Amino acid sequence: MLEVEEVFGAAQWVCAGAYAKKTATIEDANGVPHFPILRNSFVLKGTIRRAVIRVLGLGFYHCYLNGQEISEDQFLPLSTDFEARDNYPTGETVTGHRIYVPEYDVTALLKDGKNTLALYFGGGWYTFDDARFGAPKAIYRLTVETEDGVKEFISSTDDKIGAGYVRTYHMTRFEAQDYQGFDDAALTNDFDDSTWKNALPAAPLSTDYQFCDCPADRVEKVLTPVLVKEDGNARSYDCGQNFSGYPVLKIKAKAGETVTVQFAEEKHEDGTPDMNFNYGQQFTVVSDGKERIVHPMFTWFAFRYFTVTGDAEVVEADFIHTAAALTSEFDCDNETLNWMFRAYINTQHCNMHAGIPSDCPHIERRGYTGDGQLTCHAVMDTMDARAFYHKWIADIGDCQDLATGHVQYTAPYTRCGGGPGGWGCAIVEVPYTYYKHYGDKEPMQRLYPQMKRY
C-alpha cells in the first residue's frame, strides 16, 4: 500500500473551497466553482532532459501544459472505491479503497522560459450526486530534469484557482457549458490569474495509492454523422451505428445564444431522433460569440441519432471507450452471424469506460457483478482485456462486506437497481475465468480467503 507522500511527495490535495450544496453547478450558494481550473506558472532554464507528471483531479480531469492537453486519455481517474463513505453501503463496511495514479512523460510539452500547468477538474464518479465520495479536489507532482538538475513543481495553496465554463452537469444525463465571460487563455501561459483566489487545502484521501496498467478511455473511432432532416433551426443526424461518446461541434452562434444537442437510440419514420429513447441525455452550449470547437468535457452519451438546435456545424462524432484492442475476427457465409459478431463487439466497447464493464453506457453505467461475470468470458475471448479485468477483479474484492462476506451487486459499489445474492459469485467466477484465459493464478490466490468468506 502506497501513501500519498510516496507518490506525490510534498504535494497537497487542494480545492476551490467548501460547498453549500452537492449539486454540480458552476457556482453553488457559496460562490465556489464545482468545475474549477487550477493554475501554476513556473520558469525553466536550459535544456529539458525529461519531465514526468503524476496527476489526479476528482472526479474527472483534463490537464494542460502550455495550453496542450498532456494525453489523449479521457475520463480519468479510473473508477474505484476511492475512499470510505459514511454508512455506504448501508450497514456494511467494504474491504478496500484504492485510487490509481496516472503518470505521463511530458518532456515535449515544456520549454525554456515560462510554463503553465492548468488542471480542469470536477464531475465524474468521485463527485457523482448519486454516489458521492466528496467534492472536487486535485493533486499533482511534476518532476523536471534539466541540465541544472532536478526540479519539482507541486500542487499547493500557492496555486491559483478559478471557474471554468461547465455550468451544470449530471454524469449520466447532461452537461451544460457557458463561455460568456470565460477567457480561453486560462488554460495557457497567456493569462493573468492575479485576480483569481489561491487554492485551499483539501483533506487527503485515506486510500491505497497505486499505479495501474488498465487502459484508459480514448477516441477509438471517428464517425461522420449524416444529415437526415433540417427543420428551421434544428438539424437531425444519423451516425450509422449506436455508440458511446459525443459529437464535436463548431459553434457559430451569437453571444448569448444557446446550442442544444439531444440524443436518442431510435428514430421516427422521418429519420428524426425518437426522444422516447433519449434517457435525459442533453448537451448545451451558451456562446460568447466566438467561433470555437466544443464537446462535453466530463461525460459521454450513448446514441445513434441526435438533433442540433442552434447555430453550430457538426464536425464529427467520436466513439469513446476503453482502449481494449480487438484480438479476434469472425467471418462466414451467413451475414446474420457476421452481424451478430460485429454487434456484440460494438456493444461491449460501448460498455467499457473508466475501467468498468458496465450494464449500459447511458442510464446506469455501473459495473454490475451479475452482468460482468456472465460476459467476461466473451470479452477475454475477443479483446485484449487482461489489464482491464485485473483491475476490475480488484474492484470486486474491494466491495465485499468485511463482516458478512456479502459482495455488492456493483463493483466499484454504487447504489442502484440492486441484484440477487448470486451476483456476488463474481468474486469466484471472474478470477477463475481470468485464470482459464491467461494462465495467471495470482488474482485467484489473492482473493481465495475472500471467496471462502463469501
VOMIKE-634473 format. One record per residue (C-alpha): z, x, y; residue number from 1; residue in one letter; chain. Coordinates in steps of 0.001 Angstrom, whole numbers, plus 500000, padded with zeros to 6 digits. Layout:
N
> zz_xx_yy_n_res_chain
> Z_X_Y_NUM_A_A .
...
//
This chain:
454
> zz_xx_yy_n_res_chain
> 500000_500000_500000_1_M_A .
> 498948_501428_503365_2_L_A .
> 500976_500837_506506_3_E_A .
> 499306_500229_509865_4_V_A .
> 500175_503738_511099_5_E_A .
> 498381_505343_508145_6_E_A .
> 495145_503547_509041_7_V_A .
> 495286_503200_512821_8_F_A .
> 497645_505996_513874_9_G_A .
> 499329_505208_517185_10_A_A .
> 497011_502273_517989_11_A_A .
> 498675_498993_518956_12_Q_A .
> 497844_495459_517966_13_W_A .
> 497042_493809_521309_14_V_A .
> 496238_490312_522541_15_C_A .
> 495457_488307_525666_16_A_A .
> 498803_486520_525816_17_G_A .
> 500781_483606_524417_18_A_A .
> 499038_480292_523809_19_Y_A .
> 500444_476890_524668_20_A_A .
> 498245_475209_522056_21_K_A .
> 496413_476286_518924_22_K_A .
> 493049_474644_519529_23_T_A .
> 490425_477308_520182_24_A_A .
> 489091_476837_523723_25_T_A .
> 488015_479375_526306_26_I_A .
> 491370_478977_528051_27_E_A .
> 494381_476991_526934_28_D_A .
> 497076_475474_529105_29_A_A .
> 498477_478920_529947_30_N_A .
> 495092_480224_531070_31_G_A .
> 494913_482632_528112_32_V_A .
> 491399_483070_526693_33_P_A .
> 491056_482185_522998_34_H_A .
> 487894_484319_522846_35_F_A .
> 488808_487472_524765_36_P_A .
> 486876_490668_525365_37_I_A .
> 488907_493873_525141_38_L_A .
> 487571_496911_527045_39_R_A .
> 488342_500631_527060_40_N_A .
> 486283_503123_529074_41_S_A .
> 486629_506853_528424_42_F_A .
> 484843_510135_529130_43_V_A .
> 483428_512577_526586_44_L_A .
> 482142_516038_527391_45_K_A .
> 479680_518127_525447_46_G_A .
> 478028_517606_522075_47_T_A .
> 479426_514803_519940_48_I_A .
> 479502_516050_516370_49_R_A .
> 480921_512985_514663_50_R_A .
> 482599_509727_515645_51_A_A .
> 484235_507172_513351_52_V_A .
> 485819_503848_514264_53_I_A .
> 488238_501642_512369_54_R_A .
> 488412_498238_513992_55_V_A .
> 489791_494743_513448_56_L_A .
> 489540_491689_515655_57_G_A .
> 491138_488492_514405_58_L_A .
> 489644_486074_513455_59_G_A .
> 486019_487365_513509_60_F_A .
> 484827_490022_515927_61_Y_A .
> 481873_491827_517479_62_H_A .
> 482402_495441_518532_63_C_A .
> 480164_497235_521033_64_Y_A .
> 479861_500822_522213_65_L_A .
> 477939_501198_525469_66_N_A .
> 476528_497708_525002_67_G_A .
> 475238_498241_521455_68_Q_A .
> 476859_496487_518506_69_E_A .
> 478295_499049_516100_70_I_A .
> 476956_497397_512935_71_S_A .
> 474753_494627_511595_72_E_A .
> 477743_493289_509625_73_D_A .
> 478889_489794_510559_74_Q_A .
> 481954_487592_510042_75_F_A .
> 484402_490426_509535_76_L_A .
> 487123_490980_508569_77_P_A .
> 486685_489696_505036_78_L_A .
> 488736_486577_504369_79_S_A .
> 492049_487313_502646_80_T_A .
> 495620_486061_502664_81_D_A .
> 496194_488128_505794_82_F_A .
> 499974_487686_506097_83_E_A .
> 502746_485225_505285_84_A_A .
> 502718_481803_506927_85_R_A .
> 505777_479573_507303_86_D_A .
> 506077_477251_504280_87_N_A .
> 502418_477700_503387_88_Y_A .
> 501661_476783_500612_89_P_A .
> 504324_474076_500827_90_T_A .
> 507415_475120_498886_91_G_A .
> 505756_478228_497428_92_E_A .
> 505593_481945_498156_93_T_A .
> 502322_483665_497324_94_V_A .
> 502256_487051_495621_95_T_A .
> 500477_489272_498119_96_G_A .
> 498930_489755_501543_97_H_A .
> 496158_492174_502479_98_R_A .
> 493649_492927_505193_99_I_A .
> 490525_495002_504722_100_Y_A .
> 489697_497548_507420_101_V_A .
> 486031_498322_508127_102_P_A .
> 485116_501871_509093_103_E_A .
> 481851_502887_510777_104_Y_A .
> 480148_506113_511782_105_D_A .
> 479250_505534_515440_106_V_A .
> 478162_509037_516409_107_T_A .
> 474735_507872_517560_108_A_A .
> 476210_505290_519960_109_L_A .
> 478272_507696_522069_110_L_A .
> 477090_510036_524808_111_K_A .
> 478151_512864_527087_112_D_A .
> 479928_511241_530031_113_G_A .
> 481375_507771_530428_114_K_A .
> 481533_505485_527374_115_N_A .
> 482875_501968_526945_116_T_A .
> 484188_500202_523871_117_L_A .
> 484121_496394_524097_118_A_A .
> 485596_494148_521417_119_L_A .
> 484845_490405_521471_120_Y_A .
> 487113_488532_519051_121_F_A .
> 488535_485142_518102_122_G_A .
> 487535_482323_515772_123_G_A .
> 487303_482967_512028_124_G_A .
> 489697_482384_509158_125_W_A .
> 492738_484043_510726_126_Y_A .
> 492795_481667_513706_127_T_A .
> 491252_478632_511948_128_F_A .
> 493028_475474_513126_129_D_A .
> 493239_474014_509598_130_D_A .
> 494963_477053_508076_131_A_A .
> 496192_479170_510948_132_R_A .
> 497772_482575_510359_133_F_A .
> 498109_483465_514011_134_G_A .
> 496500_483829_517417_135_A_A .
> 493635_486214_518296_136_P_A .
> 494585_489884_518258_137_K_A .
> 492838_493225_517853_138_A_A .
> 493321_496875_516972_139_I_A .
> 491031_499909_516826_140_Y_A .
> 491071_503666_516363_141_R_A .
> 488044_505685_517486_142_L_A .
> 488100_509316_516341_143_T_A .
> 485586_511624_518047_144_V_A .
> 484871_515229_517116_145_E_A .
> 483293_517241_519934_146_T_A .
> 482754_520953_520481_147_E_A .
> 486133_520921_522244_148_D_A .
> 487991_519462_519269_149_G_A .
> 489038_516036_518017_150_V_A .
> 489985_513218_520363_151_K_A .
> 491278_509734_519609_152_E_A .
> 490828_506557_521613_153_F_A .
> 493059_503712_520504_154_I_A .
> 493859_500137_521429_155_S_A .
> 496804_499880_523800_156_S_A .
> 498215_497883_526675_157_T_A .
> 496166_500125_528972_158_D_A .
> 493036_498315_527785_159_D_A .
> 491627_495552_529953_160_K_A .
> 491125_492037_528609_161_I_A .
> 489234_489021_529920_162_G_A .
> 487477_485837_528830_163_A_A .
> 484108_485705_527088_164_G_A .
> 481540_482912_527054_165_Y_A .
> 482554_480912_523956_166_V_A .
> 484171_477770_525338_167_R_A .
> 485188_475521_522426_168_T_A .
> 484997_476089_518714_169_Y_A .
> 485766_474790_515260_170_H_A .
> 484831_477161_512489_171_M_A .
> 483266_474578_510154_172_T_A .
> 481736_472283_512762_173_R_A .
> 480746_473598_516182_174_F_A .
> 480572_476354_518749_175_E_A .
> 480038_475819_522475_176_A_A .
> 479082_478620_524856_177_Q_A .
> 479080_478600_528665_178_D_A .
> 477524_481530_530511_179_Y_A .
> 478367_480288_534001_180_Q_A .
> 480454_482945_535680_181_G_A .
> 480096_485378_532770_182_F_A .
> 478782_488863_533538_183_D_A .
> 476729_490321_530682_184_D_A .
> 477797_493781_531805_185_A_A .
> 481286_493060_530413_186_A_A .
> 480080_494471_527084_187_L_A .
> 478668_497639_528659_188_T_A .
> 479548_500620_530847_189_N_A .
> 478252_498944_533982_190_D_A .
> 481149_496606_534676_191_F_A .
> 484122_496700_536999_192_D_A .
> 487075_495431_534959_193_D_A .
> 489683_496273_537611_194_S_A .
> 490377_492566_538201_195_T_A .
> 490987_491967_534504_196_W_A .
> 494540_491910_533192_197_K_A .
> 495971_494525_530893_198_N_A .
> 496159_493642_527232_199_A_A .
> 499573_492604_525944_200_L_A .
> 501277_493879_522786_201_P_A .
> 500897_491684_519701_202_A_A .
> 503080_491663_516620_203_A_A .
> 501594_493837_513868_204_P_A .
> 500659_492193_510593_205_L_A .
> 503132_492575_507740_206_S_A .
> 500430_493171_505178_207_T_A .
> 498755_495689_502905_208_D_A .
> 496066_497521_504877_209_Y_A .
> 493201_498518_502598_210_Q_A .
> 489667_499818_502605_211_F_A .
> 487152_497858_500575_212_C_A .
> 483561_498236_499361_213_D_A .
> 482878_494493_499226_214_C_A .
> 479703_493958_501269_215_P_A .
> 479872_492006_504496_216_A_A .
> 477564_489228_505665_217_D_A .
> 474248_490218_507196_218_R_A .
> 470971_488645_508252_219_V_A .
> 469267_488849_504853_220_E_A .
> 466136_486835_505657_221_K_A .
> 464382_485689_508827_222_V_A .
> 462772_482239_508693_223_L_A .
> 460115_480798_511002_224_T_A .
> 461001_477197_511936_225_P_A .
> 458048_474801_512198_226_V_A .
> 457953_472218_514998_227_L_A .
> 457624_468778_513380_228_V_A .
> 458176_466413_516297_229_K_A .
> 458620_466501_520053_230_E_A .
> 460222_463575_521839_231_D_A .
> 460744_464159_525545_232_G_A .
> 463238_466976_525947_233_N_A .
> 464065_467089_522221_234_A_A .
> 462175_469060_519579_235_R_A .
> 462777_468869_515828_236_S_A .
> 462159_471747_513431_237_Y_A .
> 461872_472365_509692_238_D_A .
> 462923_475787_508374_239_C_A .
> 461290_475207_504980_240_G_A .
> 464494_475519_502929_241_Q_A .
> 468203_474853_503060_242_N_A .
> 470123_477953_504090_243_F_A .
> 473267_479201_505831_244_S_A .
> 473024_480905_509189_245_G_A .
> 471754_479814_512580_246_Y_A .
> 468695_479537_514818_247_P_A .
> 468147_482129_517521_248_V_A .
> 467145_480639_520881_249_L_A .
> 465677_481907_524124_250_K_A .
> 467458_479885_526806_251_I_A .
> 465307_478944_529799_252_K_A .
> 467415_476144_531250_253_A_A .
> 468509_475979_534886_254_K_A .
> 472047_476869_535860_255_A_A .
> 474487_474194_534701_256_G_A .
> 472068_472608_532216_257_E_A .
> 473074_472298_528569_258_T_A .
> 471029_473094_525488_259_V_A .
> 472246_471292_522347_260_T_A .
> 471354_472064_518733_261_V_A .
> 472173_469642_515907_262_Q_A .
> 471690_470395_512224_263_F_A .
> 471004_468444_509032_264_A_A .
> 470158_468976_505369_265_E_A .
> 467902_465914_505124_266_E_A .
> 465194_464342_507278_267_K_A .
> 463810_460943_508212_268_H_A .
> 460273_459970_507300_269_E_A .
> 459029_461207_510679_270_D_A .
> 460429_464674_509980_271_G_A .
> 463378_464488_512368_272_T_A .
> 466826_465524_511091_273_P_A .
> 468880_462776_509442_274_D_A .
> 472255_463022_511147_275_M_A .
> 473929_461254_508230_276_N_A .
> 473738_464746_506713_277_F_A .
> 474954_466611_509790_278_N_A .
> 478677_467050_508917_279_Y_A .
> 479575_467524_512579_280_G_A .
> 477543_470728_512914_281_Q_A .
> 476539_471421_516517_282_Q_A .
> 475846_474392_518789_283_F_A .
> 475697_474054_522575_284_T_A .
> 474951_476467_525405_285_V_A .
> 475518_475876_529123_286_V_A .
> 473026_478033_531023_287_S_A .
> 473748_480192_534049_288_D_A .
> 470071_480128_534994_289_G_A .
> 469242_483483_533391_290_K_A .
> 466761_483716_530538_291_E_A .
> 468670_485042_527549_292_R_A .
> 468668_485203_523740_293_I_A .
> 471592_483305_522195_294_V_A .
> 473049_482308_518844_295_H_A .
> 476516_481352_517551_296_P_A .
> 478986_484234_517538_297_M_A .
> 481868_483132_515326_298_F_A .
> 480404_480694_512803_299_T_A .
> 477362_479822_510731_300_W_A .
> 475784_476473_509878_301_F_A .
> 474202_475097_506694_302_A_A .
> 470952_473165_507190_303_F_A .
> 467186_472980_506826_304_R_A .
> 466314_470759_509794_305_Y_A .
> 467527_470988_513376_306_F_A .
> 466860_469446_516770_307_T_A .
> 466984_471333_520065_308_V_A .
> 467594_469260_523195_309_T_A .
> 467112_471089_526482_310_G_A .
> 465000_473900_527865_311_D_A .
> 465003_476552_525140_312_A_A .
> 462487_478275_522898_313_E_A .
> 463206_478752_519194_314_V_A .
> 462756_482438_518364_315_V_A .
> 463655_482437_514652_316_E_A .
> 466211_481226_512121_317_A_A .
> 468480_483812_510486_318_D_A .
> 469572_483346_506860_319_F_A .
> 473001_484989_506745_320_I_A .
> 475091_485633_503661_321_H_A .
> 476969_488373_501861_322_T_A .
> 474617_491280_501250_323_A_A .
> 474549_490842_497453_324_A_A .
> 471172_492074_496266_325_A_A .
> 469240_490192_493606_326_L_A .
> 469140_492210_490369_327_T_A .
> 467243_489694_488227_328_S_A .
> 463936_487888_488100_329_E_A .
> 462599_484879_486251_330_F_A .
> 459071_483621_485853_331_D_A .
> 457418_481370_483284_332_C_A .
> 454597_478838_482989_333_D_A .
> 456936_475935_483793_334_N_A .
> 457176_475530_487561_335_E_A .
> 460242_473293_487260_336_T_A .
> 462198_476112_485602_337_L_A .
> 460909_478599_488167_338_N_A .
> 462065_476259_490938_339_W_A .
> 465492_475905_489312_340_M_A .
> 465957_479673_489303_341_F_A .
> 464946_480006_492949_342_R_A .
> 467117_477026_493926_343_A_A .
> 470131_478488_492146_344_Y_A .
> 469754_481895_493827_345_I_A .
> 469354_480252_497226_346_N_A .
> 472384_478005_496652_347_T_A .
> 474562_480888_495558_348_Q_A .
> 473589_483070_498501_349_H_A .
> 474428_480178_500852_350_C_A .
> 477914_480146_499312_351_N_A .
> 478746_483837_499773_352_M_A .
> 480435_484504_503090_353_H_A .
> 483243_486831_504211_354_A_A .
> 483951_487923_500630_355_G_A .
> 484417_484392_499258_356_I_A .
> 482365_482448_496665_357_P_A .
> 482614_479067_498367_358_S_A .
> 482277_475475_497196_359_D_A .
> 479904_474594_500043_360_C_A .
> 478720_476550_503078_361_P_A .
> 479458_473884_505700_362_H_A .
> 482223_471298_505154_363_I_A .
> 484994_473341_503480_364_E_A .
> 483764_476912_502870_365_R_A .
> 486761_477665_500636_366_R_A .
> 486878_479871_497563_367_G_A .
> 487778_477129_495081_368_Y_A .
> 489138_478686_491895_369_T_A .
> 487622_475892_489786_370_G_A .
> 484102_476310_491148_371_D_A .
> 484439_480086_491261_372_G_A .
> 485392_480633_487631_373_Q_A .
> 482534_478393_486435_374_L_A .
> 479858_480127_488484_375_T_A .
> 480934_483783_488344_376_C_A .
> 479121_484471_485058_377_H_A .
> 475783_483376_486526_378_A_A .
> 476353_485355_489721_379_V_A .
> 477184_488558_487858_380_M_A .
> 474117_487999_485669_381_D_A .
> 471728_487701_488585_382_T_A .
> 473133_489693_491531_383_M_A .
> 474790_492951_492449_384_D_A .
> 478208_491302_492671_385_A_A .
> 480647_493830_491250_386_R_A .
> 482355_494750_494535_387_A_A .
> 482264_491126_495682_388_F_A .
> 484181_489859_492624_389_Y_A .
> 486526_492840_492539_390_H_A .
> 487632_491700_495984_391_K_A .
> 487871_488010_495001_392_W_A .
> 489919_488796_491872_393_I_A .
> 492482_490388_494198_394_A_A .
> 492466_487180_496270_395_D_A .
> 493188_485118_493139_396_I_A .
> 496117_487357_492269_397_G_A .
> 497463_487168_495808_398_D_A .
> 497527_483353_495842_399_C_A .
> 499848_482963_492838_400_Q_A .
> 503302_481478_493460_401_D_A .
> 505985_484053_492715_402_L_A .
> 508474_481504_491396_403_A_A .
> 506387_479300_489095_404_T_A .
> 503221_481272_488341_405_G_A .
> 501096_478472_489808_406_H_A .
> 497694_479725_491006_407_V_A .
> 496346_477870_494044_408_Q_A .
> 493120_475858_493960_409_Y_A .
> 491543_478079_496639_410_T_A .
> 491637_481846_496929_411_A_A .
> 492480_483008_499528_412_P_A .
> 494613_479885_499769_413_Y_A .
> 493501_477447_502424_414_T_A .
> 494815_473891_502146_415_R_A .
> 492035_471403_501487_416_C_A .
> 490951_468797_498920_417_G_A .
> 493035_470084_496019_418_G_A .
> 492255_470726_492389_419_G_A .
> 493860_470284_488935_420_P_A .
> 496163_472907_487478_421_G_A .
> 493466_474244_485163_422_G_A .
> 491638_475661_488147_423_W_A .
> 494282_478380_488278_424_G_A .
> 492897_479717_484995_425_C_A .
> 490547_481658_487248_426_A_A .
> 493244_484346_487121_427_I_A .
> 492256_484841_483462_428_V_A .
> 488602_483802_483370_429_E_A .
> 487235_485773_486323_430_V_A .
> 488726_489183_485363_431_P_A .
> 487595_488605_481757_432_Y_A .
> 484062_487690_482848_433_T_A .
> 484079_490732_485111_434_Y_A .
> 485050_492936_482151_435_Y_A .
> 482304_491468_479953_436_K_A .
> 479659_492188_482584_437_H_A .
> 480793_495551_483907_438_Y_A .
> 482963_497020_481134_439_G_A .
> 485755_497538_483659_440_D_A .
> 489233_496695_482320_441_K_A .
> 491147_497574_485479_442_E_A .
> 491344_494080_487064_443_P_A .
> 492347_492555_483697_444_M_A .
> 495038_495149_483116_445_Q_A .
> 496361_494899_486674_446_R_A .
> 496609_491096_486571_447_L_A .
> 497848_490797_482963_448_Y_A .
> 501505_490251_483980_449_P_A .
> 500341_487538_486387_450_Q_A .
> 498189_485954_483667_451_M_A .
> 501278_485656_481479_452_K_A .
> 503253_484208_484377_453_R_A .
> 500501_481585_484865_454_Y_A .
//
